Amino acid sequence: MKDTLPSRALNDVRAFVRSEPAHRLRPRELQTASDAYFARGGKMIRPVLCCLAAHALSGGDQSAWDRAVACAAAIESFHLFTLVHDDVIDRDDTRRGDLSAHLLAASLSGIQDPDLAFHYGVSTAILAGDALLGRAFYYLSRAPITDASYRYLTEKLSNETLPRLLSGECLDTRLSDPRADFDDMLLQTIYQAKTGVLFEFSLTCGAVCAKNEAPDEKLQKTLKDLSDHLGLVFQLTDDYLGLCADAKKLGKPLYSDLREGKRTFFAHWALLAASREERDFLNGVLGNPDAAEEDLKQARDLFLRYGETPYRERLREHVTQAFDALSVFPDGEAKAELALLIETMAHRDH
């Protein structure tokens, strides 16, 4: 495998995690649920963003990279905490090609009663997510940064990133209620909160590690703008893949948003443009856990009929604006890899 900056970041983050073992958890299903998603791999976009930003803004300084690796490990642990809880909220059965944390914990529990085992699995997954959140702050504490940088990052993570992300997740969950009001602007706000905000923290960590100090106000604004567009690129593509991807590549079930009744951009566009008969049909399928596979496919086809063109237009718009925001980074290998990462996020198949 070519030794690129992203592959170097992945290898260094994994080595850091091995060198800083977290406190062991009991019982074993709690430990297994906490470790499972990291062990399965994943794209690790957020840690890579952190390391690339540090490399670009420091001019390739090795000490900046070393600082970024510890922060990147913290970012990945924080992200995994959100995934474990998200799978409970969304009632998803799989993640990264295997059982979601709550079903994994249930399967390891030895409890014979299915309802009790499921409740135990959900409870264990919630606690596993909490453990991952604690682990994130532990890894951050191990970063070789100044006290002022550490204070800046912990305050940002705990009092800005986390509250905004939780607010976005809660608003997103609320949209599963068919009576909930939603529009284009609300969806954009939710996506920037639930996804863009952690991209912003990742890039901010990289900027802090580059100079070992908080970024100035101008750079902070540019990183937020870039992250807002990245969040929309990622989520728009995620919504599309949830309708069209190969389920094995995706690593989670297709149509989960349809079954849950989540109002994505595709639902928004389809419900605006569909005929009354089509809207009635879609409203009967959205949020119906017992919907037949054929009805789900028909709903998917309607989503694509009315949503594929605005999806591609909106995706292109945010990719372009993300590229424009990259101007803050000096030219070089790291900036080129950031540009490639944006393209990959927009055109991924899983």
TACORKA-V928145 format. One line per field, one symbol per residue. psi: psi as a letter, one per 40 degrees, with the letter a starting at -180 (. if undefined). burial: 1 if it has 24 or more other C-alpha atoms within 12 Angstrom, else 0. Layout:
# TACORKA-V928145
psi->???
burial->???
This chain:
# TACORKA-V928145
psi->hhgiddddddddddddddeghihiiiadddddddeddddeaidfddddddddddddeeffhddddddddddddddddddddddddddddefidihfeahidddddddedehdhdddddddddddddddddddddddddddeehgiiddddddddddddedddddddddddddddeeheehhiadddddddddddddddddddddddddddefiiiidddddddddddddddddddddddddedeihddddeiiieddddefhgiddddddddeiiddddddddddheheehidddddddddddddeeddddddddddddddddddeedhiiaddddddddddddddeie.
burial->00001100111111011000010000001111111111000111111111111111111100011111111111111111111111111111111111111111111110000000010111111111111111111111111110001101110111001101110110111111010001000011111111111111111111111111111000110111111111111111111111110000011111111111111111111110010001001110111100100011001111110111011001110110111011011000011111111110110111
